[in-house]
Amino acid sequence: MIRAADDRLLVDGAMTLPRASALLAEGLEALTRDSAVFDLAAVSEVDSSSIAVVFGWMREARRLGKNLRIVNPPQDMLSLATVYGVSELLPLA
């Protein structure tokens, strides 16, 4: 689930394959009306689909002329990004 709070989009729960499509859609919609700062502090679990979701948000933010940033990413997400060789592509704040 994604909800707007102050200047951030708060993501909570699992960022895993069963929720990937919904998270992608929620994030894309949120980007059209809210901030482009996704706070992942409340994310409880990630898998490789979480990286794909973030890249989808990045594409939409770029299309909208927004500068997407990710704050408080889970350590597991950072580890996956390193394994896949994409850590430098993540827009970490």
mmCIF file as gemmi writes it, N, C-alpha and C atoms, coordinates in Angstrom:
data_model
loop_
_atom_site.group_PDB
_atom_site.id
_atom_site.type_symbol
_atom_site.label_atom_id
_atom_site.label_alt_id
_atom_site.label_comp_id
_atom_site.label_asym_id
_atom_site.label_entity_id
_atom_site.label_seq_id
_atom_site.pdbx_PDB_ins_code
_atom_site.Cartn_x
_atom_site.Cartn_y
_atom_site.Cartn_z
_atom_site.occupancy
_atom_site.B_iso_or_equiv
_atom_site.pdbx_formal_charge
_atom_site.auth_seq_id
_atom_site.auth_asym_id
_atom_site.pdbx_PDB_model_num
ATOM 1 N N . MET Axp A 1 ? 0.833 -1.176 0 1 0 ? 1 A 1
ATOM 2 C CA . MET Axp A 1 ? 0 0 0 1 0 ? 1 A 1
ATOM 3 C C . MET Axp A 1 ? 0.881 1.245 0 1 0 ? 1 A 1
ATOM 4 N N . ILE Axp A 2 ? 0.437 2.263 -0.726 1 0 ? 2 A 1
ATOM 5 C CA . ILE Axp A 2 ? 1.171 3.523 -0.806 1 0 ? 2 A 1
ATOM 6 C C . ILE Axp A 2 ? 0.228 4.642 -0.388 1 0 ? 2 A 1
ATOM 7 N N . ARG Axp A 3 ? 0.714 5.489 0.512 1 0 ? 3 A 1
ATOM 8 C CA . ARG Axp A 3 ? -0.09 6.645 0.899 1 0 ? 3 A 1
ATOM 9 C C . ARG Axp A 3 ? 0.808 7.865 0.994 1 0 ? 3 A 1
ATOM 10 N N . ALA Axp A 4 ? 0.234 9.005 0.686 1 0 ? 4 A 1
ATOM 11 C CA . ALA Axp A 4 ? 0.971 10.263 0.745 1 0 ? 4 A 1
ATOM 12 C C . ALA Axp A 4 ? 0.983 10.78 2.173 1 0 ? 4 A 1
ATOM 13 N N . ALA Axp A 5 ? 2.135 11.275 2.605 1 0 ? 5 A 1
ATOM 14 C CA . ALA Axp A 5 ? 2.284 11.89 3.922 1 0 ? 5 A 1
ATOM 15 C C . ALA Axp A 5 ? 3.353 12.963 3.81 1 0 ? 5 A 1
ATOM 16 N N . ASP Axp A 6 ? 2.95 14.189 4.087 1 0 ? 6 A 1
ATOM 17 C CA . ASP Axp A 6 ? 3.86 15.325 3.963 1 0 ? 6 A 1
ATOM 18 C C . ASP Axp A 6 ? 4.431 15.358 2.551 1 0 ? 6 A 1
ATOM 19 N N . ASP Axp A 7 ? 5.743 15.27 2.445 1 0 ? 7 A 1
ATOM 20 C CA . ASP Axp A 7 ? 6.388 15.368 1.134 1 0 ? 7 A 1
ATOM 21 C C . ASP Axp A 7 ? 6.858 14.016 0.619 1 0 ? 7 A 1
ATOM 22 N N . ARG Axp A 8 ? 6.265 12.931 1.133 1 0 ? 8 A 1
ATOM 23 C CA . ARG Axp A 8 ? 6.719 11.592 0.757 1 0 ? 8 A 1
ATOM 24 C C . ARG Axp A 8 ? 5.554 10.677 0.427 1 0 ? 8 A 1
ATOM 25 N N . LEU Axp A 9 ? 5.877 9.636 -0.308 1 0 ? 9 A 1
ATOM 26 C CA . LEU Axp A 9 ? 4.942 8.541 -0.564 1 0 ? 9 A 1
ATOM 27 C C . LEU Axp A 9 ? 5.416 7.361 0.275 1 0 ? 9 A 1
ATOM 28 N N . LEU Axp A 10 ? 4.626 6.99 1.258 1 0 ? 10 A 1
ATOM 29 C CA . LEU Axp A 10 ? 5.004 5.927 2.18 1 0 ? 10 A 1
ATOM 30 C C . LEU Axp A 10 ? 4.536 4.578 1.648 1 0 ? 10 A 1
ATOM 31 N N . VAL Axp A 11 ? 5.48 3.67 1.512 1 0 ? 11 A 1
ATOM 32 C CA . VAL Axp A 11 ? 5.187 2.317 1.028 1 0 ? 11 A 1
ATOM 33 C C . VAL Axp A 11 ? 5.287 1.384 2.229 1 0 ? 11 A 1
ATOM 34 N N . ASP Axp A 12 ? 4.254 0.55 2.436 1 0 ? 12 A 1
ATOM 35 C CA . ASP Axp A 12 ? 4.355 -0.393 3.547 1 0 ? 12 A 1
ATOM 36 C C . ASP Axp A 12 ? 3.949 -1.794 3.114 1 0 ? 12 A 1
ATOM 37 N N . GLY Axp A 13 ? 4.381 -2.758 3.918 1 0 ? 13 A 1
ATOM 38 C CA . GLY Axp A 13 ? 4.107 -4.153 3.604 1 0 ? 13 A 1
ATOM 39 C C . GLY Axp A 13 ? 5.187 -4.744 2.721 1 0 ? 13 A 1
ATOM 40 N N . ALA Axp A 14 ? 4.849 -5.85 2.109 1 0 ? 14 A 1
ATOM 41 C CA . ALA Axp A 14 ? 5.8 -6.569 1.26 1 0 ? 14 A 1
ATOM 42 C C . ALA Axp A 14 ? 5.866 -5.968 -0.14 1 0 ? 14 A 1
ATOM 43 N N . MET Axp A 15 ? 7.079 -5.881 -0.666 1 0 ? 15 A 1
ATOM 44 C CA . MET Axp A 15 ? 7.297 -5.528 -2.076 1 0 ? 15 A 1
ATOM 45 C C . MET Axp A 15 ? 7.781 -6.806 -2.757 1 0 ? 15 A 1
ATOM 46 N N . THR Axp A 16 ? 6.839 -7.712 -2.967 1 0 ? 16 A 1
ATOM 47 C CA . THR Axp A 16 ? 7.156 -9.019 -3.538 1 0 ? 16 A 1
ATOM 48 C C . THR Axp A 16 ? 6.257 -9.277 -4.741 1 0 ? 16 A 1
ATOM 49 N N . LEU Axp A 17 ? 6.555 -10.327 -5.47 1 0 ? 17 A 1
ATOM 50 C CA . LEU Axp A 17 ? 5.862 -10.626 -6.718 1 0 ? 17 A 1
ATOM 51 C C . LEU Axp A 17 ? 4.336 -10.597 -6.61 1 0 ? 17 A 1
ATOM 52 N N . PRO Axp A 18 ? 3.731 -11.175 -5.577 1 0 ? 18 A 1
ATOM 53 C CA . PRO Axp A 18 ? 2.262 -11.131 -5.519 1 0 ? 18 A 1
ATOM 54 C C . PRO Axp A 18 ? 1.681 -9.711 -5.45 1 0 ? 18 A 1
ATOM 55 N N . ARG Axp A 19 ? 2.459 -8.755 -4.988 1 0 ? 19 A 1
ATOM 56 C CA . ARG Axp A 19 ? 1.976 -7.377 -4.86 1 0 ? 19 A 1
ATOM 57 C C . ARG Axp A 19 ? 2.593 -6.433 -5.891 1 0 ? 19 A 1
ATOM 58 N N . ALA Axp A 20 ? 3.484 -6.918 -6.717 1 0 ? 20 A 1
ATOM 59 C CA . ALA Axp A 20 ? 4.236 -6.045 -7.618 1 0 ? 20 A 1
ATOM 60 C C . ALA Axp A 20 ? 3.346 -5.237 -8.555 1 0 ? 20 A 1
ATOM 61 N N . SER Axp A 21 ? 2.394 -5.862 -9.197 1 0 ? 21 A 1
ATOM 62 C CA . SER Axp A 21 ? 1.526 -5.14 -10.14 1 0 ? 21 A 1
ATOM 63 C C . SER Axp A 21 ? 0.741 -4.042 -9.444 1 0 ? 21 A 1
ATOM 64 N N . ALA Axp A 22 ? 0.2 -4.357 -8.275 1 0 ? 22 A 1
ATOM 65 C CA . ALA Axp A 22 ? -0.578 -3.36 -7.531 1 0 ? 22 A 1
ATOM 66 C C . ALA Axp A 22 ? 0.304 -2.211 -7.067 1 0 ? 22 A 1
ATOM 67 N N . LEU Axp A 23 ? 1.504 -2.523 -6.577 1 0 ? 23 A 1
ATOM 68 C CA . LEU Axp A 23 ? 2.414 -1.466 -6.129 1 0 ? 23 A 1
ATOM 69 C C . LEU Axp A 23 ? 2.863 -0.586 -7.288 1 0 ? 23 A 1
ATOM 70 N N . LEU Axp A 24 ? 3.124 -1.208 -8.425 1 0 ? 24 A 1
ATOM 71 C CA . LEU Axp A 24 ? 3.506 -0.43 -9.596 1 0 ? 24 A 1
ATOM 72 C C . LEU Axp A 24 ? 2.386 0.537 -9.962 1 0 ? 24 A 1
ATOM 73 N N . ALA Axp A 25 ? 1.167 0.034 -10.046 1 0 ? 25 A 1
ATOM 74 C CA . ALA Axp A 25 ? 0.025 0.874 -10.417 1 0 ? 25 A 1
ATOM 75 C C . ALA Axp A 25 ? -0.222 1.98 -9.393 1 0 ? 25 A 1
ATOM 76 N N . GLU Axp A 26 ? -0.161 1.646 -8.104 1 0 ? 26 A 1
ATOM 77 C CA . GLU Axp A 26 ? -0.362 2.657 -7.061 1 0 ? 26 A 1
ATOM 78 C C . GLU Axp A 26 ? 0.703 3.743 -7.147 1 0 ? 26 A 1
ATOM 79 N N . GLY Axp A 27 ? 1.936 3.324 -7.355 1 0 ? 27 A 1
ATOM 80 C CA . GLY Axp A 27 ? 3.03 4.289 -7.454 1 0 ? 27 A 1
ATOM 81 C C . GLY Axp A 27 ? 2.908 5.18 -8.668 1 0 ? 27 A 1
ATOM 82 N N . LEU Axp A 28 ? 2.513 4.605 -9.808 1 0 ? 28 A 1
ATOM 83 C CA . LEU Axp A 28 ? 2.35 5.398 -11.025 1 0 ? 28 A 1
ATOM 84 C C . LEU Axp A 28 ? 1.254 6.437 -10.84 1 0 ? 28 A 1
ATOM 85 N N . GLU Axp A 29 ? 0.153 6.031 -10.222 1 0 ? 29 A 1
ATOM 86 C CA . GLU Axp A 29 ? -0.935 6.976 -9.969 1 0 ? 29 A 1
ATOM 87 C C . GLU Axp A 29 ? -0.497 8.067 -8.992 1 0 ? 29 A 1
ATOM 88 N N . ALA Axp A 30 ? 0.194 7.672 -7.938 1 0 ? 30 A 1
ATOM 89 C CA . ALA Axp A 30 ? 0.643 8.642 -6.935 1 0 ? 30 A 1
ATOM 90 C C . ALA Axp A 30 ? 1.596 9.667 -7.534 1 0 ? 30 A 1
ATOM 91 N N . LEU Axp A 31 ? 2.426 9.232 -8.46 1 0 ? 31 A 1
ATOM 92 C CA . LEU Axp A 31 ? 3.382 10.153 -9.082 1 0 ? 31 A 1
ATOM 93 C C . LEU Axp A 31 ? 2.691 11.274 -9.854 1 0 ? 31 A 1
ATOM 94 N N . THR Axp A 32 ? 1.499 11.028 -10.356 1 0 ? 32 A 1
ATOM 95 C CA . THR Axp A 32 ? 0.808 12.062 -11.134 1 0 ? 32 A 1
ATOM 96 C C . THR Axp A 32 ? 0.259 13.174 -10.252 1 0 ? 32 A 1
ATOM 97 N N . ARG Axp A 33 ? 0.094 12.9 -8.949 1 0 ? 33 A 1
ATOM 98 C CA . ARG Axp A 33 ? -0.515 13.915 -8.09 1 0 ? 33 A 1
ATOM 99 C C . ARG Axp A 33 ? 0.304 14.274 -6.859 1 0 ? 33 A 1
ATOM 100 N N . ASP Axp A 34 ? 1.318 13.506 -6.535 1 0 ? 34 A 1
ATOM 101 C CA . ASP Axp A 34 ? 2.058 13.709 -5.295 1 0 ? 34 A 1
ATOM 102 C C . ASP Axp A 34 ? 3.555 13.807 -5.552 1 0 ? 34 A 1
ATOM 103 N N . SER Axp A 35 ? 4.269 13.781 -4.465 1 0 ? 35 A 1
ATOM 104 C CA . SER Axp A 35 ? 5.722 13.843 -4.453 1 0 ? 35 A 1
ATOM 105 C C . SER Axp A 35 ? 6.332 12.669 -5.218 1 0 ? 35 A 1
ATOM 106 N N . ALA Axp A 36 ? 7.599 12.803 -5.539 1 0 ? 36 A 1
ATOM 107 C CA . ALA Axp A 36 ? 8.324 11.717 -6.19 1 0 ? 36 A 1
ATOM 108 C C . ALA Axp A 36 ? 9.365 11.13 -5.242 1 0 ? 36 A 1
ATOM 109 N N . VAL Axp A 37 ? 9.101 11.233 -3.932 1 0 ? 37 A 1
ATOM 110 C CA . VAL Axp A 37 ? 9.988 10.652 -2.928 1 0 ? 37 A 1
ATOM 111 C C . VAL Axp A 37 ? 9.266 9.47 -2.291 1 0 ? 37 A 1
ATOM 112 N N . PHE Axp A 38 ? 9.767 8.271 -2.56 1 0 ? 38 A 1
ATOM 113 C CA . PHE Axp A 38 ? 9.181 7.054 -2.009 1 0 ? 38 A 1
ATOM 114 C C . PHE Axp A 38 ? 9.964 6.656 -0.758 1 0 ? 38 A 1
ATOM 115 N N . ASP Axp A 39 ? 9.273 6.564 0.361 1 0 ? 39 A 1
ATOM 116 C CA . ASP Axp A 39 ? 9.884 6.168 1.626 1 0 ? 39 A 1
ATOM 117 C C . ASP Axp A 39 ? 9.559 4.695 1.867 1 0 ? 39 A 1
ATOM 118 N N . LEU Axp A 40 ? 10.6 3.872 1.9 1 0 ? 40 A 1
ATOM 119 C CA . LEU Axp A 40 ? 10.425 2.424 2.018 1 0 ? 40 A 1
ATOM 120 C C . LEU Axp A 40 ? 10.692 1.91 3.432 1 0 ? 40 A 1
ATOM 121 N N . ALA Axp A 41 ? 10.689 2.787 4.421 1 0 ? 41 A 1
ATOM 122 C CA . ALA Axp A 41 ? 11.006 2.389 5.8 1 0 ? 41 A 1
ATOM 123 C C . ALA Axp A 41 ? 10.074 1.311 6.333 1 0 ? 41 A 1
ATOM 124 N N . ALA Axp A 42 ? 8.824 1.3 5.907 1 0 ? 42 A 1
ATOM 125 C CA . ALA Axp A 42 ? 7.848 0.336 6.429 1 0 ? 42 A 1
ATOM 126 C C . ALA Axp A 42 ? 7.702 -0.906 5.555 1 0 ? 42 A 1
ATOM 127 N N . VAL Axp A 43 ? 8.584 -1.075 4.579 1 0 ? 43 A 1
ATOM 128 C CA . VAL Axp A 43 ? 8.541 -2.273 3.731 1 0 ? 43 A 1
ATOM 129 C C . VAL Axp A 43 ? 9.062 -3.455 4.545 1 0 ? 43 A 1
ATOM 130 N N . SER Axp A 44 ? 8.28 -4.51 4.59 1 0 ? 44 A 1
ATOM 131 C CA . SER Axp A 44 ? 8.605 -5.656 5.444 1 0 ? 44 A 1
ATOM 132 C C . SER Axp A 44 ? 9.385 -6.76 4.737 1 0 ? 44 A 1
ATOM 133 N N . GLU Axp A 45 ? 9.271 -6.83 3.414 1 0 ? 45 A 1
ATOM 134 C CA . GLU Axp A 45 ? 9.902 -7.918 2.662 1 0 ? 45 A 1
ATOM 135 C C . GLU Axp A 45 ? 10.066 -7.479 1.215 1 0 ? 45 A 1
ATOM 136 N N . VAL Axp A 46 ? 11.164 -7.903 0.595 1 0 ? 46 A 1
ATOM 137 C CA . VAL Axp A 46 ? 11.388 -7.595 -0.823 1 0 ? 46 A 1
ATOM 138 C C . VAL Axp A 46 ? 11.855 -8.849 -1.545 1 0 ? 46 A 1
ATOM 139 N N . ASP Axp A 47 ? 11.657 -8.841 -2.852 1 0 ? 47 A 1
ATOM 140 C CA . ASP Axp A 47 ? 12.273 -9.827 -3.724 1 0 ? 47 A 1
ATOM 141 C C . ASP Axp A 47 ? 12.683 -9.075 -4.989 1 0 ? 47 A 1
ATOM 142 N N . SER Axp A 48 ? 13.114 -9.797 -6 1 0 ? 48 A 1
ATOM 143 C CA . SER Axp A 48 ? 13.628 -9.131 -7.2 1 0 ? 48 A 1
ATOM 144 C C . SER Axp A 48 ? 12.583 -8.254 -7.881 1 0 ? 48 A 1
ATOM 145 N N . SER Axp A 49 ? 11.312 -8.557 -7.696 1 0 ? 49 A 1
ATOM 146 C CA . SER Axp A 49 ? 10.283 -7.73 -8.329 1 0 ? 49 A 1
ATOM 147 C C . SER Axp A 49 ? 10.263 -6.316 -7.76 1 0 ? 49 A 1
ATOM 148 N N . SER Axp A 50 ? 10.76 -6.129 -6.552 1 0 ? 50 A 1
ATOM 149 C CA . SER Axp A 50 ? 10.795 -4.78 -5.973 1 0 ? 50 A 1
ATOM 150 C C . SER Axp A 50 ? 11.692 -3.858 -6.797 1 0 ? 50 A 1
ATOM 151 N N . ILE Axp A 51 ? 12.758 -4.4 -7.335 1 0 ? 51 A 1
ATOM 152 C CA . ILE Axp A 51 ? 13.656 -3.607 -8.183 1 0 ? 51 A 1
ATOM 153 C C . ILE Axp A 51 ? 12.923 -3.211 -9.463 1 0 ? 51 A 1
ATOM 154 N N . ALA Axp A 52 ? 12.191 -4.141 -10.046 1 0 ? 52 A 1
ATOM 155 C CA . ALA Axp A 52 ? 11.427 -3.844 -11.264 1 0 ? 52 A 1
ATOM 156 C C . ALA Axp A 52 ? 10.371 -2.78 -11.001 1 0 ? 52 A 1
ATOM 157 N N . VAL Axp A 53 ? 9.724 -2.836 -9.847 1 0 ? 53 A 1
ATOM 158 C CA . VAL Axp A 53 ? 8.719 -1.827 -9.493 1 0 ? 53 A 1
ATOM 159 C C . VAL Axp A 53 ? 9.37 -0.45 -9.408 1 0 ? 53 A 1
ATOM 160 N N . VAL Axp A 54 ? 10.503 -0.361 -8.742 1 0 ? 54 A 1
ATOM 161 C CA . VAL Axp A 54 ? 11.201 0.929 -8.629 1 0 ? 54 A 1
ATOM 162 C C . VAL Axp A 54 ? 11.587 1.449 -10.01 1 0 ? 54 A 1
ATOM 163 N N . PHE Axp A 55 ? 12.067 0.569 -10.888 1 0 ? 55 A 1
ATOM 164 C CA . PHE Axp A 55 ? 12.418 1.016 -12.238 1 0 ? 55 A 1
ATOM 165 C C . PHE Axp A 55 ? 11.186 1.506 -12.996 1 0 ? 55 A 1
ATOM 166 N N . GLY Axp A 56 ? 10.048 0.864 -12.788 1 0 ? 56 A 1
ATOM 167 C CA . GLY Axp A 56 ? 8.801 1.339 -13.398 1 0 ? 56 A 1
ATOM 168 C C . GLY Axp A 56 ? 8.428 2.723 -12.898 1 0 ? 56 A 1
ATOM 169 N N . TRP Axp A 57 ? 8.563 2.945 -11.594 1 0 ? 57 A 1
ATOM 170 C CA . TRP Axp A 57 ? 8.303 4.28 -11.034 1 0 ? 57 A 1
ATOM 171 C C . TRP Axp A 57 ? 9.273 5.299 -11.613 1 0 ? 57 A 1
ATOM 172 N N . MET Axp A 58 ? 10.527 4.898 -11.783 1 0 ? 58 A 1
ATOM 173 C CA . MET Axp A 58 ? 11.532 5.808 -12.343 1 0 ? 58 A 1
ATOM 174 C C . MET Axp A 58 ? 11.157 6.24 -13.757 1 0 ? 58 A 1
ATOM 175 N N . ARG Axp A 59 ? 10.723 5.293 -14.582 1 0 ? 59 A 1
ATOM 176 C CA . ARG Axp A 59 ? 10.334 5.624 -15.961 1 0 ? 59 A 1
ATOM 177 C C . ARG Axp A 59 ? 9.195 6.633 -15.978 1 0 ? 59 A 1
ATOM 178 N N . GLU Axp A 60 ? 8.182 6.406 -15.132 1 0 ? 60 A 1
ATOM 179 C CA . GLU Axp A 60 ? 7.038 7.317 -15.092 1 0 ? 60 A 1
ATOM 180 C C . GLU Axp A 60 ? 7.446 8.689 -14.569 1 0 ? 60 A 1
ATOM 181 N N . ALA Axp A 61 ? 8.277 8.719 -13.55 1 0 ? 61 A 1
ATOM 182 C CA . ALA Axp A 61 ? 8.744 10.002 -13.015 1 0 ? 61 A 1
ATOM 183 C C . ALA Axp A 61 ? 9.482 10.785 -14.098 1 0 ? 61 A 1
ATOM 184 N N . ARG Axp A 62 ? 10.328 10.104 -14.839 1 0 ? 62 A 1
ATOM 185 C CA . ARG Axp A 62 ? 11.066 10.764 -15.922 1 0 ? 62 A 1
ATOM 186 C C . ARG Axp A 62 ? 10.094 11.315 -16.96 1 0 ? 62 A 1
ATOM 187 N N . ARG Axp A 63 ? 9.076 10.524 -17.302 1 0 ? 63 A 1
ATOM 188 C CA . ARG Axp A 63 ? 8.076 10.966 -18.274 1 0 ? 63 A 1
ATOM 189 C C . ARG Axp A 63 ? 7.334 12.212 -17.783 1 0 ? 63 A 1
ATOM 190 N N . LEU Axp A 64 ? 7.107 12.282 -16.481 1 0 ? 64 A 1
ATOM 191 C CA . LEU Axp A 64 ? 6.401 13.421 -15.892 1 0 ? 64 A 1
ATOM 192 C C . LEU Axp A 64 ? 7.326 14.597 -15.569 1 0 ? 64 A 1
ATOM 193 N N . GLY Axp A 65 ? 8.615 14.422 -15.811 1 0 ? 65 A 1
ATOM 194 C CA . GLY Axp A 65 ? 9.575 15.48 -15.518 1 0 ? 65 A 1
ATOM 195 C C . GLY Axp A 65 ? 9.879 15.625 -14.037 1 0 ? 65 A 1
ATOM 196 N N . LYS Axp A 66 ? 9.699 14.541 -13.297 1 0 ? 66 A 1
ATOM 197 C CA . LYS Axp A 66 ? 9.966 14.563 -11.859 1 0 ? 66 A 1
ATOM 198 C C . LYS Axp A 66 ? 11.261 13.821 -11.557 1 0 ? 66 A 1
ATOM 199 N N . ASN Axp A 67 ? 11.891 14.21 -10.462 1 0 ? 67 A 1
ATOM 200 C CA . ASN Axp A 67 ? 13.125 13.575 -10.021 1 0 ? 67 A 1
ATOM 201 C C . ASN Axp A 67 ? 12.799 12.6 -8.888 1 0 ? 67 A 1
ATOM 202 N N . LEU Axp A 68 ? 12.645 11.33 -9.206 1 0 ? 68 A 1
ATOM 203 C CA . LEU Axp A 68 ? 12.281 10.321 -8.222 1 0 ? 68 A 1
ATOM 204 C C . LEU Axp A 68 ? 13.443 10.037 -7.286 1 0 ? 68 A 1
ATOM 205 N N . ARG Axp A 69 ? 13.12 9.883 -6.008 1 0 ? 69 A 1
ATOM 206 C CA . ARG Axp A 69 ? 14.119 9.493 -5.01 1 0 ? 69 A 1
ATOM 207 C C . ARG Axp A 69 ? 13.534 8.399 -4.127 1 0 ? 69 A 1
ATOM 208 N N . ILE Axp A 70 ? 14.401 7.51 -3.692 1 0 ? 70 A 1
ATOM 209 C CA . ILE Axp A 70 ? 14.037 6.436 -2.771 1 0 ? 70 A 1
ATOM 210 C C . ILE Axp A 70 ? 14.765 6.705 -1.458 1 0 ? 70 A 1
ATOM 211 N N . VAL Axp A 71 ? 14.005 6.739 -0.36 1 0 ? 71 A 1
ATOM 212 C CA . VAL Axp A 71 ? 14.619 6.903 0.958 1 0 ? 71 A 1
ATOM 213 C C . VAL Axp A 71 ? 14.29 5.69 1.819 1 0 ? 71 A 1
ATOM 214 N N . ASN Axp A 72 ? 15.184 5.401 2.734 1 0 ? 72 A 1
ATOM 215 C CA . ASN Axp A 72 ? 15.031 4.278 3.671 1 0 ? 72 A 1
ATOM 216 C C . ASN Axp A 72 ? 14.789 2.931 2.989 1 0 ? 72 A 1
ATOM 217 N N . PRO Axp A 73 ? 15.586 2.603 1.965 1 0 ? 73 A 1
ATOM 218 C CA . PRO Axp A 73 ? 15.383 1.301 1.323 1 0 ? 73 A 1
ATOM 219 C C . PRO Axp A 73 ? 15.797 0.166 2.261 1 0 ? 73 A 1
ATOM 220 N N . PRO Axp A 74 ? 15.093 -0.955 2.215 1 0 ? 74 A 1
ATOM 221 C CA . PRO Axp A 74 ? 15.493 -2.102 3.038 1 0 ? 74 A 1
ATOM 222 C C . PRO Axp A 74 ? 16.87 -2.621 2.6 1 0 ? 74 A 1
ATOM 223 N N . GLN Axp A 75 ? 17.629 -3.103 3.546 1 0 ? 75 A 1
ATOM 224 C CA . GLN Axp A 75 ? 18.954 -3.636 3.236 1 0 ? 75 A 1
ATOM 225 C C . GLN Axp A 75 ? 18.869 -4.769 2.217 1 0 ? 75 A 1
ATOM 226 N N . ASP Axp A 76 ? 17.815 -5.573 2.296 1 0 ? 76 A 1
ATOM 227 C CA . ASP Axp A 76 ? 17.66 -6.675 1.338 1 0 ? 76 A 1
ATOM 228 C C . ASP Axp A 76 ? 17.516 -6.155 -0.093 1 0 ? 76 A 1
ATOM 229 N N . MET Axp A 77 ? 16.857 -5.025 -0.266 1 0 ? 77 A 1
ATOM 230 C CA . MET Axp A 77 ? 16.721 -4.443 -1.602 1 0 ? 77 A 1
ATOM 231 C C . MET Axp A 77 ? 18.085 -3.979 -2.11 1 0 ? 77 A 1
ATOM 232 N N . LEU Axp A 78 ? 18.858 -3.359 -1.232 1 0 ? 78 A 1
ATOM 233 C CA . LEU Axp A 78 ? 20.194 -2.908 -1.624 1 0 ? 78 A 1
ATOM 234 C C . LEU Axp A 78 ? 21.075 -4.097 -1.996 1 0 ? 78 A 1
ATOM 235 N N . SER Axp A 79 ? 20.953 -5.18 -1.251 1 0 ? 79 A 1
ATOM 236 C CA . SER Axp A 79 ? 21.73 -6.387 -1.551 1 0 ? 79 A 1
ATOM 237 C C . SER Axp A 79 ? 21.335 -6.977 -2.897 1 0 ? 79 A 1
ATOM 238 N N . LEU Axp A 80 ? 20.033 -7.04 -3.165 1 0 ? 80 A 1
ATOM 239 C CA . LEU Axp A 80 ? 19.572 -7.547 -4.465 1 0 ? 80 A 1
ATOM 240 C C . LEU Axp A 80 ? 20.086 -6.671 -5.6 1 0 ? 80 A 1
ATOM 241 N N . ALA Axp A 81 ? 20.021 -5.365 -5.422 1 0 ? 81 A 1
ATOM 242 C CA . ALA Axp A 81 ? 20.488 -4.446 -6.46 1 0 ? 81 A 1
ATOM 243 C C . ALA Axp A 81 ? 21.978 -4.651 -6.73 1 0 ? 81 A 1
ATOM 244 N N . THR Axp A 82 ? 22.741 -4.915 -5.686 1 0 ? 82 A 1
ATOM 245 C CA . THR Axp A 82 ? 24.173 -5.168 -5.852 1 0 ? 82 A 1
ATOM 246 C C . THR Axp A 82 ? 24.399 -6.466 -6.619 1 0 ? 82 A 1
ATOM 247 N N . VAL Axp A 83 ? 23.68 -7.513 -6.246 1 0 ? 83 A 1
ATOM 248 C CA . VAL Axp A 83 ? 23.807 -8.811 -6.924 1 0 ? 83 A 1
ATOM 249 C C . VAL Axp A 83 ? 23.479 -8.676 -8.408 1 0 ? 83 A 1
ATOM 250 N N . TYR Axp A 84 ? 22.436 -7.9 -8.738 1 0 ? 84 A 1
ATOM 251 C CA . TYR Axp A 84 ? 22.016 -7.733 -10.13 1 0 ? 84 A 1
ATOM 252 C C . TYR Axp A 84 ? 22.82 -6.674 -10.871 1 0 ? 84 A 1
ATOM 253 N N . GLY Axp A 85 ? 23.722 -5.99 -10.171 1 0 ? 85 A 1
ATOM 254 C CA . GLY Axp A 85 ? 24.563 -4.99 -10.818 1 0 ? 85 A 1
ATOM 255 C C . GLY Axp A 85 ? 23.837 -3.71 -11.183 1 0 ? 85 A 1
ATOM 256 N N . VAL Axp A 86 ? 22.773 -3.383 -10.444 1 0 ? 86 A 1
ATOM 257 C CA . VAL Axp A 86 ? 21.996 -2.18 -10.768 1 0 ? 86 A 1
ATOM 258 C C . VAL Axp A 86 ? 21.954 -1.173 -9.619 1 0 ? 86 A 1
ATOM 259 N N . SER Axp A 87 ? 22.766 -1.38 -8.603 1 0 ? 87 A 1
ATOM 260 C CA . SER Axp A 87 ? 22.698 -0.504 -7.43 1 0 ? 87 A 1
ATOM 261 C C . SER Axp A 87 ? 22.967 0.955 -7.782 1 0 ? 87 A 1
ATOM 262 N N . GLU Axp A 88 ? 23.838 1.193 -8.748 1 0 ? 88 A 1
ATOM 263 C CA . GLU Axp A 88 ? 24.145 2.574 -9.131 1 0 ? 88 A 1
ATOM 264 C C . GLU Axp A 88 ? 22.993 3.242 -9.87 1 0 ? 88 A 1
ATOM 265 N N . LEU Axp A 89 ? 22.051 2.455 -10.362 1 0 ? 89 A 1
ATOM 266 C CA . LEU Axp A 89 ? 20.909 3.009 -11.084 1 0 ? 89 A 1
ATOM 267 C C . LEU Axp A 89 ? 19.768 3.42 -10.164 1 0 ? 89 A 1
ATOM 268 N N . LEU Axp A 90 ? 19.771 2.909 -8.927 1 0 ? 90 A 1
ATOM 269 C CA . LEU Axp A 90 ? 18.69 3.24 -7.997 1 0 ? 90 A 1
ATOM 270 C C . LEU Axp A 90 ? 18.815 4.695 -7.545 1 0 ? 90 A 1
ATOM 271 N N . PRO Axp A 91 ? 17.71 5.425 -7.551 1 0 ? 91 A 1
ATOM 272 C CA . PRO Axp A 91 ? 17.741 6.845 -7.17 1 0 ? 91 A 1
ATOM 273 C C . PRO Axp A 91 ? 17.664 7.018 -5.654 1 0 ? 91 A 1
ATOM 274 N N . LEU Axp A 92 ? 18.72 6.611 -4.97 1 0 ? 92 A 1
ATOM 275 C CA . LEU Axp A 92 ? 18.725 6.678 -3.514 1 0 ? 92 A 1
ATOM 276 C C . LEU Axp A 92 ? 19.041 8.093 -3.049 1 0 ? 92 A 1
ATOM 277 N N . ALA Axp A 93 ? 18.277 8.539 -2.067 1 0 ? 93 A 1
ATOM 278 C CA . ALA Axp A 93 ? 18.486 9.89 -1.531 1 0 ? 93 A 1
ATOM 279 C C . ALA Axp A 93 ? 19.541 9.85 -0.453 1 0 ? 93 A 1
